[in-house]
Amino acid sequence: MKTSKLSACAASIALMAGAAGAETFKMQTFLGANASTTKAFEAMAAQLSEDTGGAIEIEVLPGRAVVGAGETIEAIQNGLLDGQYTAPSYFAGKDPAMGVLGDTLAAYPDSATRDRWFNEGGGLDLARALYAKYDLHMICPVYWPPEQIPSKVEINGVADLDGLKMRAPGGLASDLLSRAGASLVTMGVGESVTAMETGVLDATDLANVALNVALGMHNQAKYSVLARHSMAVTEMSVSKSKWDSLSAEDQAKFEAACNAMSDGLKGTLTDEDAAAEDKAKAEMGVTFLEFGEEDEATFRAQTAEVWTDWGAKSSDAQAIVDSHKAFMGSIGLTN
């Protein structure tokens, strides 16, 4: 009995000690509270707290809870946030290397192949070196599916983009679409739904199938096009000083949790896209189109042109471009 009481007491003391030394991370995501990505982050945070005995506590905040998506780096630097689950593309205007890191356009056939670059092609080291310049530590890239183009008109290849009135967010994807001849308009997501309905837009560069359906993009757009025009990177990163305050063991657990979340989202988002595609076909009359090999090659060649221009903007951007090209060559992709 005494041994049992002593063990319980020791466990209680250890738990209190862990709580006293806990690091709390206030982290903002890039989507809303009900998004699958946000819910996955919340589940990860709860599991990480358990795995570290309360040494790491994450307060998950939905997109725009504290600042806009393009302002989270400054918010971390100013102490308003401790970290972010976001996309580097939001900071393309701040640093061209963030733009190049954040979207590989048509360079790769799918996100899973591209994500191999981080661990097999030295991409994670380059990304971490870039983030360190902003006093951030990138923990891991997080899976995000290739993006689609909801459209009111049929788009079977690159030539069909010529003259098309499209919403685009800026950055590398807009550069690529402009080279294909699209007439681009910058506007918010909500505005683009209305613009599609009123005829201001023919199509929009937005997100994956499930999110496009949820946002109402296919109320008017009866086509969804997989052009591989945009293959966004999302990531999880935290304040470098907060990261350095963690023990090596807890850092390893944080990184493992991030990678596990990414693996889980690959399955979750793929399943959601499949279900949304079935719904869009059956209930909305949406036709799904995919560019063929010839148009893929055209877009890949144009991606190389975009990389040439953006790589010239900074040495960091050029280093990322060169690394991608080397990795693509190593796995048999022409560029």
C-alpha positions in Angstrom: 0.0 0.0 0.0 2.8 2.4 0.9 4.6 1.6 -2.3 1.4 2.3 -4.3 0.9 5.7 -2.5 4.6 6.7 -3.1 4.3 5.8 -6.8 1.1 7.9 -7.1 2.7 10.8 -5.3 5.8 10.6 -7.6 3.6 10.5 -10.7 1.7 13.6 -9.4 4.9 15.5 -8.7 6.2 14.7 -12.2 3.0 15.8 -13.8 3.0 19.1 -11.9 6.7 19.6 -12.9 5.9 19.0 -16.5 2.9 21.4 -16.4 5.1 24.1 -14.7 7.7 23.8 -17.5 5.2 23.6 -20.3 5.7 25.7 -23.5 2.4 27.1 -24.8 2.3 27.8 -28.5 -0.4 30.1 -29.9 -0.7 29.1 -33.5 -3.0 30.4 -36.3 -4.1 28.2 -39.2 -4.9 29.4 -42.8 -8.5 28.0 -42.9 -11.6 28.3 -40.8 -12.6 26.5 -37.6 -14.6 23.8 -39.4 -12.0 23.0 -42.1 -10.5 19.5 -42.0 -7.0 20.9 -41.8 -7.9 22.9 -38.6 -9.6 19.9 -37.0 -6.6 17.7 -37.8 -4.4 20.4 -36.2 -6.5 20.4 -33.1 -6.3 16.6 -32.9 -2.6 16.8 -33.3 -2.3 19.4 -30.6 -4.2 17.2 -28.1 -2.1 14.1 -28.9 1.2 16.0 -28.7 0.2 17.4 -25.2 -0.5 13.8 -24.1 2.8 12.5 -25.7 4.9 15.2 -24.0 3.2 15.0 -20.6 1.9 18.5 -21.1 5.3 19.9 -22.0 3.9 21.2 -25.3 0.5 22.9 -25.3 -0.8 24.3 -28.6 -3.7 26.8 -28.8 -5.1 26.3 -32.3 -6.6 29.5 -33.8 -8.6 29.5 -37.0 -7.6 31.6 -40.0 -7.8 35.4 -39.4 -8.4 35.0 -35.7 -5.5 37.3 -34.9 -4.2 38.6 -38.2 -4.6 38.1 -41.9 -3.0 35.1 -43.7 -0.2 37.3 -45.1 0.6 38.9 -41.7 1.4 35.9 -39.5 5.2 36.1 -39.8 5.1 39.7 -38.4 2.7 38.5 -35.7 5.1 35.8 -34.6 8.0 38.3 -34.7 6.0 40.7 -32.6 4.8 38.1 -30.1 1.2 38.1 -31.0 1.5 34.5 -32.2 4.0 31.7 -31.5 3.6 29.8 -34.8 1.5 29.1 -37.9 0.1 26.4 -40.0 0.0 28.2 -43.4 1.3 28.4 -46.9 4.6 30.1 -47.9 2.8 31.6 -50.9 1.1 34.1 -48.6 4.5 35.7 -48.2 5.6 35.8 -51.9 5.2 39.6 -51.8 7.6 39.8 -48.9 10.2 37.4 -50.3 10.3 35.8 -53.8 11.9 32.7 -52.3 8.7 32.2 -50.3 6.8 32.3 -53.5 9.0 29.8 -55.2 8.9 27.5 -52.1 5.2 27.9 -51.8 4.0 26.7 -55.2 5.7 24.3 -57.6 3.1 24.8 -60.3 3.2 22.1 -63.0 6.7 20.9 -62.2 5.5 17.6 -60.6 2.7 15.2 -61.5 1.3 15.2 -58.0 1.8 16.6 -54.5 3.2 13.3 -53.1 6.0 13.3 -55.7 6.8 16.9 -55.0 6.8 16.4 -51.3 9.6 13.8 -51.7 11.8 16.8 -52.6 11.8 18.0 -49.0 13.3 14.8 -47.6 15.1 13.3 -50.6 16.2 16.4 -52.4 17.3 18.7 -49.6 14.2 20.8 -49.7 13.6 20.8 -46.0 17.1 22.1 -45.2 16.6 24.9 -47.7 13.2 25.8 -46.3 14.5 25.8 -42.8 17.4 28.0 -43.7 15.0 30.5 -45.4 12.6 30.5 -42.4 15.5 31.0 -40.0 16.0 34.4 -41.6 12.6 35.4 -40.2 13.4 33.8 -36.8 11.2 30.9 -37.5 11.7 27.1 -37.5 9.8 25.1 -40.1 8.8 21.9 -38.4 7.5 20.1 -41.5 5.7 20.5 -44.8 2.0 19.4 -44.6 0.2 17.6 -47.4 -2.0 19.6 -49.6 -3.6 18.3 -52.8 -3.2 19.7 -56.3 -5.6 22.5 -56.9 -8.4 22.6 -59.5 -9.9 25.3 -61.7 -13.7 25.6 -61.4 -14.9 27.0 -64.8 -18.1 27.9 -66.6 -16.5 26.9 -69.9 -14.8 23.8 -71.1 -11.0 23.8 -70.7 -9.3 20.9 -72.3 -5.8 22.2 -72.5 -3.4 25.2 -72.2 -4.7 26.8 -75.4 -8.2 27.1 -74.0 -6.9 29.4 -71.2 -6.2 32.1 -73.8 -8.5 35.1 -73.1 -10.3 33.4 -70.3 -11.4 35.8 -67.5 -10.1 34.2 -64.3 -9.7 35.1 -60.7 -6.2 34.5 -59.5 -4.4 35.2 -56.1 -1.1 36.5 -57.4 2.3 35.0 -57.2 3.7 32.2 -59.3 0.4 30.6 -60.3 -0.8 33.9 -61.7 2.4 34.3 -63.6 2.0 30.9 -65.2 -1.7 31.5 -66.1 -0.8 34.8 -67.6 1.8 33.2 -69.8 -1.0 30.9 -71.0 -3.0 34.0 -72.1 -5.6 34.1 -69.3 -7.0 37.5 -68.4 -6.6 37.7 -64.6 -8.5 39.5 -61.9 -7.4 39.7 -58.3 -10.4 39.4 -55.9 -11.4 37.6 -52.7 -12.9 34.1 -52.6 -16.4 35.4 -51.7 -16.3 38.0 -54.4 -15.3 35.4 -57.0 -18.4 33.3 -56.3 -20.6 36.3 -57.1 -18.4 37.2 -60.1 -18.9 33.8 -61.5 -22.7 34.1 -61.1 -22.8 37.6 -62.8 -20.5 36.7 -65.7 -17.6 38.8 -64.6 -15.5 35.7 -64.4 -15.3 32.5 -66.6 -13.2 30.6 -64.1 -11.2 30.8 -60.9 -8.0 29.5 -59.5 -8.9 28.4 -56.1 -8.4 25.1 -54.2 -9.2 21.4 -54.1 -12.5 19.8 -55.1 -14.0 19.5 -51.6 -13.3 23.1 -50.7 -14.5 24.4 -54.0 -17.8 22.6 -53.6 -18.2 23.8 -50.0 -17.6 27.4 -51.1 -20.3 27.2 -53.8 -17.9 27.6 -56.7 -19.8 25.0 -58.7 -23.2 26.7 -58.4 -22.4 28.2 -61.8 -19.2 26.5 -62.8 -20.1 23.2 -64.4 -16.5 22.2 -65.1 -13.7 21.3 -62.7 -10.3 21.2 -64.4 -7.1 19.5 -63.1 -4.5 21.5 -65.0 -1.7 21.0 -62.5 -1.3 24.8 -62.7 -0.9 25.1 -59.0 0.6 22.7 -56.4 0.7 24.6 -53.2 3.0 23.8 -50.2 1.6 24.1 -46.7 3.7 24.0 -43.6 3.9 24.3 -39.9 6.4 26.6 -38.3 7.1 28.3 -34.9 9.2 31.0 -33.4 12.8 29.9 -33.4 13.3 31.0 -29.8 10.3 29.0 -28.6 11.5 26.0 -30.6 15.0 26.2 -29.1 13.5 26.3 -25.6 12.2 22.7 -26.1 14.2 19.7 -25.2 15.6 17.6 -28.1 13.2 14.9 -27.1 10.2 17.2 -27.3 11.4 18.7 -30.6 11.5 15.2 -32.0 8.0 14.5 -30.8 6.7 17.8 -32.3 8.2 17.0 -35.6 6.9 13.4 -35.5 3.4 14.8 -34.7 3.6 17.2 -37.6 4.6 14.5 -40.1 1.8 12.2 -38.7 -0.7 14.9 -39.2 0.5 15.4 -42.8 0.2 11.6 -43.5 -3.3 11.6 -42.0 -4.4 14.6 -44.1 -3.3 12.9 -47.3 -5.9 10.2 -46.7 -8.5 12.6 -45.3 -8.3 15.2 -48.1 -8.1 12.6 -50.8 -11.3 10.9 -49.5 -13.1 14.2 -49.1 -12.2 15.2 -52.7 -13.5 11.9 -54.0 -16.8 12.3 -52.1 -17.1 15.9 -53.3 -16.4 14.9 -56.9 -19.2 12.3 -56.7 -21.6 14.9 -55.3 -20.7 17.5 -57.8 -21.2 15.0 -60.7 -24.5 13.6 -59.3 -26.1 16.6 -57.8 -24.6 19.6 -59.7 -23.9 18.2 -63.2 -20.2 19.1 -63.0 -17.9 17.6 -65.6 -14.3 16.8 -64.5 -11.5 17.4 -67.0 -7.8 16.7 -66.8 -5.0 18.0 -69.0 -3.3 15.3 -71.1 0.5 14.6 -71.3 1.1 17.2 -74.1 -0.5 20.0 -72.1 1.3 18.9 -68.9 4.5 19.1 -70.8 3.6 22.6 -72.1 2.8 23.8 -68.6 6.0 22.2 -67.2 8.0 24.1 -69.8 6.2 27.3 -68.8 6.9 26.6 -65.2 10.6 26.5 -66.0 10.2 30.0 -67.5 8.4 31.2 -64.4 11.2 29.7 -62.2 13.9 31.5 -64.3 12.3 34.9 -63.7 11.5 34.3 -60.0 14.9 32.7 -59.4 16.6 35.9 -60.6 14.9 37.8 -57.9 17.1 36.5 -55.1 19.8 34.0 -54.3 17.5 32.1 -52.0 14.8 31.8 -54.7 17.5 30.6 -57.2 18.8 28.0 -54.7 15.3 26.5 -54.4 14.8 26.5 -58.2 18.1 24.8 -58.7 17.4 22.2 -56.1 14.0 21.4 -57.6 15.5 21.0 -61.1 18.3 18.7 -59.8 15.7 16.5 -57.9 13.4 16.4 -60.9 16.3 15.2 -63.0 17.2 12.5 -60.5 13.7 11.0 -60.7 13.3 11.3 -64.4 11.2 14.4 -64.8 12.3 16.8 -67.6 12.3 20.5 -66.8 
